[in-house]
Amino acid sequence: MSEEQERQYRQEDSKVEVSGFEAKYYDTLMNLITLGWYPSFIRRAIDDLELKPGQRVLDLGAGTGRNALLMHERIAPGGEIVALEIGEEMKAQFVKKTREYPEIRLEERRIDEPLPYKEEFDTVFISFVLHGFVQERRETILTNAWRALKPGGRFAILDYNNFDLDTAPAWIRFAVRRVECPLAEDFIRRDTRQMLSAHGFGNFRQHGYFRGYLRLLTAEKLF
Ligand SMILES: C[S@@+](CC[C@H](N)C(=O)[O-])C[C@H]1O[C@@H](n2cnc3c(N)ncnc32)[C@H](O)[C@@H]1O
């Protein structure tokens, strides 16, 4: 990517810090926008994480708690989920949804600033969040994930796949360029595996969804 192209993306253009009406009704809106497809999709993607009872998971930009509850079904008994979130409406829903489960803990922390965790988690999960940052902040998030993982732990990114947006069907181009966060286009054009390799991750595994435009990419902390 040329410097010229890189310069046009600014964090202020991001829509990743969801608030107001969109945050309050986030789960319902996702179900409606996807014509009811979202609940089965997210259940399948979380199945594909292959979490095991007793594991510790760090969920970056956790949202309403829908994902945490699904992950909890897999890591119980004995596991723990630490969820990081900053949105007021998101935090309120998260607390309400997960209050029966002491193994799910919410912490108010920015994921794009250095985090305090070191070799504590089996899995770091980030779902539809990474695309919403400028590249420099994405690199900080990758560093945070690497440090937080135990050796051999897995970083799991559920987000857009990398593809040629210019040759994608018109409805995909419309969704990405008109509906999505402007930073999503930058994310889609980059090579996420290359980015992860540069941060000490490897042994990639990938699951594609929605005709391959979305994917779960998991990568192991190598050293
Ligand atoms: C598109 S939503 C995805 C939520 C959830 N991961 C999911 O898949 O349903 C993005 C989430 O990231 C949170 N977020 C955005 N920027 C963040 C930051 N710097 N630190 C922590 N959370 C952040 C937002 O508040 C929002 O809940």
Ligand as a Chemical Component Dictionary entry (heavy atoms), coordinates in Angstrom:
data_LIG
# 
_chem_comp.id                   LIG 
_chem_comp.type                 NON-POLYMER 
_chem_comp.pdbx_formal_charge   0 
_chem_comp.three_letter_code    LIG 
# 
loop_
_chem_comp_atom.comp_id 
_chem_comp_atom.atom_id 
_chem_comp_atom.alt_atom_id 
_chem_comp_atom.type_symbol 
_chem_comp_atom.charge 
_chem_comp_atom.model_Cartn_x 
_chem_comp_atom.model_Cartn_y 
_chem_comp_atom.model_Cartn_z 
_chem_comp_atom.pdbx_ordinal 
LIG C1  C1  C 0  -18.677 -3.775 16.175 1  
LIG S1  S1  S 1  -18.744 -3.964 17.903 2  
LIG C2  C2  C 0  -18.388 -5.700 18.092 3  
LIG C3  C3  C 0  -18.776 -6.211 19.439 4  
LIG C4  C4  C 0  -18.512 -7.703 19.689 5  
LIG N1  N1  N 0  -17.107 -8.011 19.622 6  
LIG C5  C5  C 0  -19.294 -8.544 18.746 7  
LIG O1  O1  O 0  -18.712 -9.252 17.932 8  
LIG O2  O2  O -1 -20.539 -8.534 18.860 9  
LIG C6  C6  C 0  -17.227 -3.174 18.396 10 
LIG C7  C7  C 0  -17.073 -3.131 19.912 11 
LIG O3  O3  O 0  -15.760 -2.710 20.256 12 
LIG C8  C8  C 0  -15.840 -1.769 21.317 13 
LIG N2  N2  N 0  -14.649 -0.906 21.234 14 
LIG C9  C9  C 0  -14.365 -0.002 20.266 15 
LIG N3  N3  N 0  -13.181 0.569  20.482 16 
LIG C10 C10 C 0  -12.690 0.016  21.628 17 
LIG C11 C11 C 0  -11.504 0.219  22.367 18 
LIG N4  N4  N 0  -10.560 1.088  21.967 19 
LIG N5  N5  N 0  -11.314 -0.508 23.498 20 
LIG C12 C12 C 0  -12.264 -1.390 23.921 21 
LIG N6  N6  N 0  -13.424 -1.622 23.249 22 
LIG C13 C13 C 0  -13.628 -0.925 22.119 23 
LIG C14 C14 C 0  -17.143 -1.035 21.042 24 
LIG O4  O4  O 0  -17.645 -0.341 22.153 25 
LIG C15 C15 C 0  -18.039 -2.167 20.575 26 
LIG O5  O5  O 0  -18.672 -2.805 21.632 27 
# 
loop_
_chem_comp_bond.comp_id 
_chem_comp_bond.atom_id_1 
_chem_comp_bond.atom_id_2 
_chem_comp_bond.value_order 
_chem_comp_bond.pdbx_ordinal 
LIG C1  S1  SING 1  
LIG S1  C2  SING 2  
LIG S1  C6  SING 3  
LIG C2  C3  SING 4  
LIG C3  C4  SING 5  
LIG C4  N1  SING 6  
LIG C4  C5  SING 7  
LIG C5  O1  DOUB 8  
LIG C5  O2  SING 9  
LIG C6  C7  SING 10 
LIG C7  O3  SING 11 
LIG C7  C15 SING 12 
LIG O3  C8  SING 13 
LIG C8  N2  SING 14 
LIG C8  C14 SING 15 
LIG N2  C9  SING 16 
LIG N2  C13 SING 17 
LIG C9  N3  DOUB 18 
LIG N3  C10 SING 19 
LIG C10 C11 SING 20 
LIG C10 C13 DOUB 21 
LIG C11 N4  SING 22 
LIG C11 N5  DOUB 23 
LIG N5  C12 SING 24 
LIG C12 N6  DOUB 25 
LIG N6  C13 SING 26 
LIG C14 O4  SING 27 
LIG C14 C15 SING 28 
LIG C15 O5  SING 29 
# 
